[in-house]
Amino acid sequence: MPSGKGISIVSTVRNEESHIREFLDSVSGLSEPYELIVVDAESTDRTGEIISSYRGIPDLKYIRKKCSRGEGRNIGASGANTITFYFWMVTVSFQMDSWIPTEIYCQVILI
């Protein structure tokens, strides 16, 4: 059972080439302890390439698997090392240095 401190940010993506770098940059600016789990639902654009080459997030997990958005969230959560999750859409950026989102598009789940 996960027991790590901090949070896990889980996002399911598909063909998000135009948004993924801005999303990763916004996450990399956070100061709280976190891990980012990105589940790629078999993108056909450069999404996977951009995620795989990104170096700004030390604890970035990239999983490529055919799935729905909900299945991707479950896949990401099952691989998490924390007990607190943010399920996040890549089209919404994080506000720097704060766990308060710039827009309310997330679900916070405490287990």
Phi, psi and omega in degrees: 000135180300143179218004183294151177280163181095200180228162172248126175261120184243129179222131173263130183232155171205118179053056180251029181309322184282347182242338193296320182294318178298319177298311180298318178299319181292323178291320183296341180276357181284144182260343179288155177291131181205164166233149178245126177242116179249121177256115181265115182277054177060058176301148178252002177256206183270012182307307181299319179298317180294316179296313183298329182267357184287132184244002186276354183234110184297324183250066180252122176251129180244123180236128177249119182201137176294121184193164172276173178300315179296317178297321178298321177298317179295319178299312180297315181296324181291339178261007184283153178255006181236175179250003178239131184236144162247126171261118194234143174270136182294340181281000179242124181271155174278146172283130184302140175060027180206144175270009175271118183291154177291333174222150183272089179232017185244162173239129178256126182237123175254128180251000000 
